[in-house]
Amino acid sequence: AAIVLAILALSTLCSIEAQKGGFSVELIHRDSSKSPFYNPLETTSDRVTNALRRSFNRVHRFKTNSVPTKAAESDLTADSGEYLMKISLGTPRFDIVAIADTGSDLIWTQCKPCSQCFKQDAPFFDPTKSSTYRKISCSASQCIDLDRTSCSTDHSCQYAVSYGDSSFSDGDLAADTLTLASTTGRPVAFPKTVIGCGTFNGGTFNEKTSGIIGLGGGQVSLISQLRTSVAGKFSYCLLPISQAGNSSKINFGSNAIVSGPGVVSTPLVKKSPDTFYFLTLEAITVGTKRIKFTGSSLGSEEANIIIDSGTTLTLLPSDFYSEVESAMTSQISAKRIEGPEDVSLCYNAKDEFKIPDVTVHFTNADVKLKPLNTFIRVSDTAICFTFNSLDGVAIYGNLSQMDFLIGYDTQKQTVSFQPTDCSKN
């Protein structure tokens, strides 16, 4: 009992410390040597091609006709995230590596006893071993506010999420202490965090993962649940894909404030479903040609594009993309070649050519991209444009975000961009 009290006291202390200051957590690229997904036999071009494939598999969930008004995590494509976070659940702490996803909400992991679970290399979380684990009752607001819940015979709340690729997770909605391993070496604990304890799971999940950490805008996401402690602020700085072997950071609270030279900020627009982070794209300039954005299926004016850390490419409605591509090809004299997957615009990597400047114009924020944001080497022979067409929807992907410090302030409702060498951040 004394040990439990000591742990709870430490949890409270760390949470207070987080509220006063801020903290940072390692954000591990799935192709990093620190990642359980790491395959030393894969070449850089293999990893890029696989990332492009995951990107296309993921995006169908953003289409408005497939997204429910609540619990938008139900349209996540399983195992598509590019970044991982280490968290701990329970008392004593039980370590988990899960996909960090700005496009979903619920934090869940596979739990004992499992009536049906997908194969997982790491041990399952055993809630009976945690002194701080509590099931949430059917009458609790956390259960009532969450879509697709039901009531068990013991009056505890059952959640159910089903994914666009027929994967699913069902189980107990519960509360337990969630601990984040701060980069300072001192863990930061958050008691009574709502989690999903999955006992009936299946589909296309990879055995290297244990679940998902939702970083979206919905009520049960990690960001929303930590809102009081971190003042609704988080930021990340994604390393260029060539440096994926190193780790990025995700910052919370005062550590997540983006300020100083070169910072531009744009409104974060609230819209259904509240999971997604909606921005307003006004135009894209390629070289000297400015192309006005006429909107997407998300909207014609404001809130017409989603910023997402788990989608690789920046995807634009076909008609608008055609104009952007045409502006790009008219200013590049190199030989155009066929690329991998469904990537539209590729050039011979052996040809030397100047990449035109690209500026993405969000409301009140002109984000000038670097060449590493707009072209990527996908093989020894091909270098490809990191923008592509997608029927209807617009998504600002992670290649466009690399080497920018990107801060989300969900209280002030802004997203800020600052050009940054993320290897030094």
Solvent accessible surface area in square Angstrom, and as a share of the most:
residue,aa,sasa,rsa
1,A,110,0.85
2,A,78,0.61
3,I,131,0.67
4,V,50,0.29
5,L,120,0.60
6,A,62,0.48
7,I,51,0.26
8,L,64,0.32
9,A,63,0.49
10,L,68,0.34
11,S,4,0.02
12,T,72,0.42
13,L,88,0.44
14,C,2,0.01
15,S,18,0.12
16,I,81,0.41
17,E,82,0.37
18,A,3,0.02
19,Q,104,0.46
20,K,169,0.72
21,G,29,0.28
22,G,23,0.23
23,F,6,0.02
24,S,9,0.06
25,V,3,0.02
26,E,50,0.22
27,L,7,0.04
28,I,1,0.00
29,H,11,0.05
30,R,22,0.08
31,D,15,0.08
32,S,0,0.00
33,S,75,0.49
34,K,109,0.46
35,S,8,0.05
36,P,47,0.30
37,F,24,0.10
38,Y,83,0.31
39,N,57,0.29
40,P,96,0.60
41,L,157,0.78
42,E,43,0.19
43,T,76,0.44
44,T,80,0.46
45,S,34,0.22
46,D,61,0.32
47,R,43,0.16
48,V,2,0.01
49,T,29,0.17
50,N,38,0.20
51,A,1,0.01
52,L,1,0.01
53,R,104,0.38
54,R,32,0.12
55,S,1,0.00
56,F,41,0.17
57,N,81,0.42
58,R,0,0.00
59,V,5,0.03
60,H,61,0.27
61,R,0,0.00
62,F,2,0.01
63,K,66,0.28
64,T,73,0.42
65,N,142,0.73
66,S,48,0.31
67,V,21,0.12
68,P,52,0.33
69,T,105,0.61
70,K,94,0.40
71,A,15,0.12
72,A,0,0.00
73,E,6,0.03
74,S,9,0.06
75,D,18,0.09
76,L,5,0.03
77,T,11,0.06
78,A,7,0.06
79,D,22,0.12
80,S,4,0.02
81,G,1,0.01
82,E,4,0.02
83,Y,7,0.02
84,L,1,0.00
85,M,0,0.00
86,K,95,0.40
87,I,6,0.03
88,S,11,0.07
89,L,2,0.01
90,G,1,0.01
91,T,4,0.02
92,P,97,0.61
93,R,123,0.45
94,F,56,0.23
95,D,112,0.58
96,I,7,0.04
97,V,37,0.21
98,A,1,0.01
99,I,4,0.02
100,A,5,0.04
101,D,0,0.00
102,T,3,0.02
103,G,1,0.01
104,S,0,0.00
105,D,5,0.03
106,L,2,0.01
107,I,2,0.01
108,W,6,0.02
109,T,3,0.02
110,Q,0,0.00
111,C,0,0.00
112,K,94,0.40
113,P,114,0.72
114,C,40,0.24
115,S,95,0.61
116,Q,79,0.35
117,C,35,0.21
118,F,18,0.07
119,K,152,0.64
120,Q,22,0.10
121,D,83,0.43
122,A,48,0.37
123,P,98,0.62
124,F,48,0.20
125,F,6,0.02
126,D,27,0.14
127,P,18,0.11
128,T,116,0.67
129,K,146,0.62
130,S,12,0.08
131,S,52,0.33
132,T,25,0.14
133,Y,26,0.10
134,R,150,0.55
135,K,101,0.43
136,I,13,0.07
137,S,49,0.32
138,C,28,0.17
139,S,92,0.59
140,A,27,0.21
141,S,70,0.45
142,Q,75,0.33
143,C,6,0.03
144,I,116,0.59
145,D,70,0.36
146,L,19,0.09
147,D,49,0.26
148,R,105,0.38
149,T,43,0.25
150,S,68,0.44
151,C,72,0.43
152,S,33,0.21
153,T,140,0.82
154,D,86,0.45
155,H,132,0.59
156,S,7,0.05
157,C,0,0.00
158,Q,46,0.21
159,Y,4,0.02
160,A,26,0.21
161,V,4,0.03
162,S,48,0.31
163,Y,12,0.04
164,G,42,0.41
165,D,42,0.22
166,S,93,0.60
167,S,0,0.00
168,F,45,0.19
169,S,0,0.00
170,D,43,0.22
171,G,4,0.04
172,D,23,0.12
173,L,0,0.00
174,A,0,0.00
175,A,15,0.12
176,D,0,0.00
177,T,6,0.03
178,L,0,0.00
179,T,5,0.03
180,L,0,0.00
181,A,63,0.49
182,S,9,0.05
183,T,65,0.38
184,T,112,0.65
185,G,66,0.64
186,R,93,0.34
187,P,32,0.20
188,V,10,0.05
189,A,8,0.06
190,F,10,0.04
191,P,58,0.37
192,K,170,0.72
193,T,4,0.02
194,V,8,0.05
195,I,1,0.00
196,G,0,0.00
197,C,1,0.01
198,G,0,0.00
199,T,30,0.17
200,F,84,0.35
201,N,0,0.00
202,G,6,0.06
203,G,50,0.48
204,T,80,0.46
205,F,17,0.07
206,N,42,0.22
207,E,64,0.29
208,K,80,0.34
209,T,3,0.02
210,S,5,0.04
211,G,0,0.00
212,I,3,0.02
213,I,0,0.00
214,G,0,0.00
215,L,5,0.03
216,G,0,0.00
217,G,23,0.22
218,G,2,0.02
219,Q,126,0.56
220,V,13,0.07
221,S,0,0.00
222,L,0,0.00
223,I,3,0.01
224,S,11,0.07
225,Q,53,0.23
226,L,3,0.02
227,R,96,0.35
228,T,109,0.64
229,S,20,0.13
230,V,1,0.01
231,A,39,0.30
232,G,0,0.00
233,K,37,0.16
234,F,0,0.00
235,S,1,0.01
236,Y,3,0.01
237,C,2,0.01
238,L,1,0.00
239,L,10,0.05
240,P,11,0.07
241,I,30,0.15
242,S,92,0.60
243,Q,60,0.27
244,A,13,0.10
245,G,44,0.42
246,N,88,0.45
247,S,31,0.20
248,S,7,0.05
249,K,72,0.30
250,I,0,0.00
251,N,10,0.05
252,F,0,0.00
253,G,4,0.03
254,S,54,0.35
255,N,72,0.37
256,A,4,0.03
257,I,99,0.51
258,V,20,0.12
259,S,80,0.51
260,G,48,0.46
261,P,124,0.78
262,G,53,0.51
263,V,42,0.24
264,V,45,0.26
265,S,46,0.29
266,T,1,0.01
267,P,54,0.34
268,L,12,0.06
269,V,26,0.15
270,K,162,0.69
271,K,69,0.29
272,S,70,0.45
273,P,16,0.10
274,D,82,0.42
275,T,1,0.01
276,F,10,0.04
277,Y,8,0.03
278,F,3,0.01
279,L,0,0.00
280,T,17,0.10
281,L,3,0.02
282,E,74,0.33
283,A,1,0.01
284,I,1,0.01
285,T,24,0.14
286,V,0,0.00
287,G,26,0.25
288,T,137,0.79
289,K,103,0.44
290,R,140,0.51
291,I,6,0.03
292,K,150,0.64
293,F,6,0.03
294,T,104,0.60
295,G,13,0.12
296,S,19,0.12
297,S,62,0.40
298,L,12,0.06
299,G,21,0.20
300,S,79,0.51
301,E,137,0.61
302,E,112,0.50
303,A,2,0.02
304,N,3,0.01
305,I,1,0.01
306,I,3,0.01
307,I,1,0.01
308,D,1,0.01
309,S,9,0.06
310,G,1,0.01
311,T,0,0.00
312,T,4,0.02
313,L,1,0.01
314,T,1,0.01
315,L,0,0.00
316,L,0,0.00
317,P,16,0.10
318,S,49,0.31
319,D,122,0.63
320,F,7,0.03
321,Y,7,0.03
322,S,65,0.42
323,E,88,0.40
324,V,0,0.00
325,E,25,0.11
326,S,65,0.42
327,A,4,0.03
328,M,0,0.00
329,T,38,0.22
330,S,91,0.58
331,Q,71,0.32
332,I,15,0.07
333,S,115,0.74
334,A,19,0.15
335,K,131,0.56
336,R,117,0.43
337,I,47,0.24
338,E,165,0.74
339,G,20,0.19
340,P,34,0.21
341,E,76,0.34
342,D,101,0.52
343,V,12,0.07
344,S,46,0.30
345,L,0,0.00
346,C,0,0.00
347,Y,4,0.02
348,N,37,0.19
349,A,17,0.13
350,K,156,0.66
351,D,50,0.26
352,E,173,0.78
353,F,42,0.18
354,K,167,0.71
355,I,33,0.17
356,P,14,0.09
357,D,73,0.38
358,V,1,0.01
359,T,23,0.13
360,V,2,0.01
361,H,16,0.07
362,F,2,0.01
363,T,34,0.20
364,N,124,0.63
365,A,2,0.01
366,D,84,0.44
367,V,1,0.01
368,K,120,0.51
369,L,8,0.04
370,K,62,0.26
371,P,82,0.52
372,L,67,0.33
373,N,0,0.00
374,T,2,0.01
375,F,10,0.04
376,I,15,0.08
377,R,130,0.48
378,V,4,0.02
379,S,37,0.24
380,D,116,0.60
381,T,73,0.42
382,A,5,0.04
383,I,34,0.17
384,C,1,0.01
385,F,1,0.00
386,T,0,0.00
387,F,0,0.00
388,N,5,0.02
389,S,37,0.24
390,L,22,0.11
391,D,109,0.57
392,G,22,0.21
393,V,1,0.00
394,A,0,0.00
395,I,0,0.00
396,Y,2,0.01
397,G,0,0.00
398,N,3,0.02
399,L,1,0.01
400,S,1,0.00
401,Q,1,0.00
402,M,4,0.02
403,D,16,0.08
404,F,3,0.01
405,L,20,0.10
406,I,0,0.00
407,G,7,0.07
408,Y,2,0.01
409,D,16,0.08
410,T,19,0.11
411,Q,104,0.46
412,K,152,0.65
413,Q,42,0.19
414,T,39,0.23
415,V,0,0.00
416,S,13,0.08
417,F,2,0.01
418,Q,24,0.11
419,P,70,0.44
420,T,27,0.16
421,D,63,0.33
422,C,9,0.05
423,S,62,0.40
424,K,172,0.73
425,N,66,0.34
